[in-house]
Amino acid sequence: MEPQKITLFALAMLVVEFIIMMASFSAAGRSMDIFNASLVAILLTTVLLMLPLFPLRAVFSADISSFRIRGPYFGKEIRYSDVSAIEYRVFDPGSRVMGYSTMSKGPLGGMFRSPEIGTYYIVGHYNGAGTKFIMLALSNARPVVFNLKSEAETEAAFRAITSKVAARRALIVKGAPRRAEKMTDRDRKVRISALSVSLVLSIIIPMSILLCDIEADTASIAASMSAFLIPTAAMVFYLIWHIRRHLPRDDMGKAVLGFMLPSCAVVVAFSLISVVFLPGMGISAEIDGDSLSVEAPFVEEDVPFSEITKAEVRDDLDFERTWGYGGRDIGSGRFHNSELGEVTYAAYRGVVQKIVVEHSRGTLVFNLDSGPSTEAFYERLVSSLPST
């Protein structure tokens, strides 16, 4: 398979695997198995995505009816009869769409976009302004641009191709390179809208992950990852739009900062919430006059005694989180049990005893930090309830 097709396939697979990983957060049963399998698949696909990077330099070979070009993120066998135009001259590669390039001079390859010839494939080595490339217009595909390690090798490849190609006219271009336009009010509105959507999604999606039924440590990693990947993807799409509009490059830097700084802030915020603040909160239960109050992460319950229909201590109940907090020491939020259904839950994991309070608005399940303290609080609660 051609390297560019492998790249597109790997990118598509990464998107699918990331969606499956996100869906596993809310799945019941063996959702963690799906999540772990998705992580392994993402790692393997990332390796697959890196394979087309090699070889880093362009390789050219020719035979009687065709020639082959291969380099970073591009490889293709081209028949001489498919070449509709060819020339060898100085060329500015433009902007990378998908592939590899260094910040200035060095190897490059993949799909690029130039104001002069539009979207095309390139492999070779960029030596700065004045670098020459062989430019090919093909009858059945995008233009291909390449050079080799030295100008002598590139010129030899050019002679080898032109000796077999009938059409030797100059490459038809889309016109002279356009100058960078100024940012208009519409352009600024597009950028503000993209930044706003990116920021909102960077908050909503990580928050949804934190509230789903997975362990807090895993949720923290996944939430931080999504808070970084979402604005990164939004930034990539915006920059492609920015480049195609031929807008000033100085404003690209502002856009990158606009996307990434809020993202970093969101990552830090969710990390603090899920790793620092939530684990530091415990479970508190109080009997205040004629009501029972229980507080924990994502739980703030106040149940009047008049609404309590039943209270008991149980040590044989297992719960699964629907949403809320699930740390190593405590779990709190909305949990589910096969016998009781969905309940408001706040309990220490190391304490098997749980107080089950059924009331007119639902069921509350909680405990304290030890078995004796839980049973002592239960006795106080029962003695405080009005006699029937």
N, C-alpha and C positions, 0 to 999 in steps of 0.2 A: 504494500500500500504506500502511496506517495506520502512524504512527511507532512505536507499541508493537510491532507485528509486525516492523518493520525491526530494532528493537533486539533482539528475541528471535532473529531470524534471524542477525544479526551476532554475537551471543554464541555461538550454536551453531556458527557458522563458525569463530570463534576457537578454540573447543575442538577442533574437527576439525583445523584447521591446526596447532595446537600438537602434537596427537598425531602428525600426519604428520611434523612437524619432528623430534620425538623419535625416531620410527621410522627416519628417514633416517640417524641416527647409526650404526646397526648394519647399514644396507643396504650391499650390495656395489656395485661399479661406479660409477654416476653419482650416488652418494648426496649429494655436495655440491651438485649441480644441484638435487636435490629440496629440500635444506636451504635454498638461496638462494631458490628459488621459494616455499617456505613463508614465509620472512621477508618477501618482497615481498607475498604474499597477506595476511599478518598486518597489515602496514602499511596496505594498501588497506582491509581489513575494519575496522581501527581508525578510518579516515576515515569509512567508512560508519556506524560506531557513533556518531560525533559528529554526523552530519547531523540526526537527530531532535531534537537539543538546541534547534534553532532553529524558530520564533521563541522568544525567551526570555520574552516576555509572552504571556498568553492572548489569543486572538482568537476573537470570537463573531460568528456570522452566522446569520440566520434567514430562512426562506421560508415558503411556505404549509403544507407537510406535514412539514417537518423543520427542524432547526437543526444547526449544526456548531460544534464546539469544537476548538481546536487550540492547543498550547503545547509546552513542553519534554517530549519523550518521550511525548506523547499527542496523538491526533487522532481524532475520530470524528464521523460524521454520525448523529444520533439522531432518530428519528421521534417525533412527539408522542405517538403511540399506544403507544409503548414505555415511556413514563414512568409508573411506577406510584405514585410519591410524590415530592413536591418540598417543600423548605422553604429558607428563607434565614435563617441565624443564625450566631452565633459557633461556631467549630469548631476543635479542636486537631488538626492534621494527623497527629500521631503520628510514626511512624518510616518512613524510606525503605526500600523493598525493592529497587527498581530504578528509576533515574531521576536527577533532578538536584535539589539543594537547597543553599542556602548554610548556613553554620554557625549563623546566627541569622535575621535578617530578609533578605528578598529574594525573587527569583523561585524557583519550584519547579515540578516536574512529573514525572509518571511514575506508577509503582505504589508506593503507600504502604500502611502498615498502622496502623490505629487500634484501640485496645481497644474503642472504641464501635461501629464499623461493620465491623471486620475489614479484609480486603484490598480496596482500591479504587483508582481512578485519580483523580489531581488535577492541575490546572494553575492557575496564578495567581500571586499575590504575597502572601507572608506578612509582616504588619506587626507581629508580636508578639501577645501575649495580647490577645484581644478582636477579632481579625480575623474578619470575616464572610465566609461562603462560601455559594454556592448548592449545595444537596445534592440529588442526583437518585438515586432508586432506579429501576432499569430491570428490565423483565420478562425480558430475555434476555441480561443481561450484568452485570458487577460495578457497584457504585455509582460514580457520577461526581461529583466535587466541583470547583467552579471559582469564581473571581472575576475581575474585570477590573481595569483600571488604577486606577479610582476607585470609591468606593461608589456614586456616582450612576450610573455605567455599569453596575455590577453590578445595582443595583436595576432599571434599565431592562431589562436582560436577563431578570431574574426576572419582571417584568411581561409581557414578550413571550412567555415560555414558559407562564406560568400562564394567559394569555388563550386558549391553544390546548389546554391539558391538562385533561382531564376529572377525573382523580384529583388532588386537592389536599391530601390528608391528610398528616399529618406523617410524616417518614421513619421507618420501623421500624428500631430500633437493637437491638444485641445485649445491651444493658444498660448500666448506668453504668460509666464507666472503672474498671478494676480498679486497686487500689493495688499498688505494687511489693511483691512478696513477698520474704522473706528467703532467702538461699542456704541450701539444705539440704545434708546430707552427700551425697545422691545428685547434686545439682547440682554440687557440688565434684568428685565422682568423674568426672562427665561432662566437666568442664572439664580435669581432669588427664589423662584419657584422650585428649581431643582434642589437647591440647598434646603429649603423648607421641607420638601417631601422626604429628602434623605434624613434630616434630623428627626422628623416625626416617626418614620419607620425604624430609625435607630433606637428609639425609646420604646415604641409599642412592642416590636418583635422580641427584643431581649426581656422586657417585662413579662411577656406571655410565656417565654421559656422558663423564667424563674418561678412562675406560678404553676407550671406543669408538673406532672407526677414523675420526677426524677430526683436523684440525690442532689443536695445543695452544691457539693463540690463540682459535680458534672454540669449542673445547671449554670453555675458561675462561669465555667470555662466556655460552655456553649453560648451563653448570653454575651460574654465579652467578645467571642469570636464573631457572632452575628453583628454586634455593634460596630465591629471593624470592617467586616466584609460588605455590609449594606452600603455605607457611604463610599467605600472603595469602588463598588460596582457602579453606583450612581455617578461618581467622579469620572470613571472611564467613559461612560456613555456621554456625559457632558463634554469631556475633552474632545471626543470624536466629533461631536456636533460643532464645537468651538473651532476645530481645525478645518472642518469642511466649510465653515462660514468665513474662513480666512481672517479671523479676528486677531487683534494684536497679541503677540506671545507674552507680553508683559502681564496681560490680564489673566493668562493661564495660571501663573503663579499665585495670583490672588484667589482664583477659583480653587486651586489645590488646598491652599490654607483654609479657605472657607469650608471645604468638605471635611478635611482631616482634623482640624482643631476641635470642632464640636464632637467629632467621633472619639477623639482621645479623651475628651471630658466625659462622654457617656460611658466609655470603657472604665475609666477610673471610678465614676459614680456607682456603676453596677457592681464593680469589684468590691468597693467599700460596703455597699448595702448587703451583698450576698456573702461576703467573707468576714467583714469586720463587725458591722452593726448587728445583723440578724443573729449570728451565733452568740453574741454577747447578751442577748435578751433571753431571759428564762421564762418560766411559767409561774404566775402568781394567782392565787385563789383567795378570795376574801368573802366573809359573811358580813354584809353591811346592812344592819337593821333587818328589813324583811325581804332581802334579795341576796342572790348568789352572783358574784362577779368573778370572771376568769379572764386573764389577759396573757397573751403570748404573741409571737410574730404572726401577723395576719388574723389574729383572733382578739376580739374585744366583746365579750358576751356578758350581758347583765340579765339574769333571770329572776323575776319576782317569785317568792315562795308560793304565791297564790296560783301560779301557772305550772308548778311542778306536780306531776302526776305519779312519778316513781323515781326512786333513787336506790342504787345498789352498787356494791363493789364486785368487779369481775376480774378474773385473772386468766381467762381462756379466750380472749378476743384478739384477732389479728385484723389489721386495717391496711388499706392501700390508699395512697394519696390521690385525690382528684385534682386539687390545686392547693398551693400554699407553700409552706416551708418544710424542708426535709433534711435537717442536718444530721450529724453523727450522734448528737446527744438528744435532740428533741425533734418532734414532728408536730406541726400545727397548721391549721387551715381547715379545708373541707376534705374529709377522708371517707372511705367506703368500707363497710363490713357486710358480709353475706347475710348475717342475721338482722342487723340493725339498719342496714341501708346506708344512705349518706348522712353523715353526722358532722357537727362542729367538733374539732379534735384539737387537743393540746396535751401532749404527754411526753414524758421522758422515756427514751427507748430502753434504758436499763431497768426500768421498774415495771414489773408485770401487772401489778394491781392498777386498776383503772376505775374511777368513779363514773358510773353511767347515770345521767340525769335525763329523764324523759319529761318534756314539758309541752305546753300547747303549741309552741312554735317549732318543735323539732326535738332533736336529741343532742345533748352535750356530753362529751367524753373527755375526761382530764385526769391527771394525777399530779403529785408533787415529786420532789427529788429523791424520795425513798419510800419503801413500802410502809414502814411504821407511820411516817408523817402523813401518807395518803390515807391510811386507815383511821388515824386520829382526826384528820379533817372530815372524813366521812361521818364519824360519830358526832362531831360538832354540827354538821349539816343536818343530820337526821333529827338531832335533839332540838334544832332550831325550827324545823318545819312545823306548821300548825297541825294539831291533831285532828283527824277526821272522825 
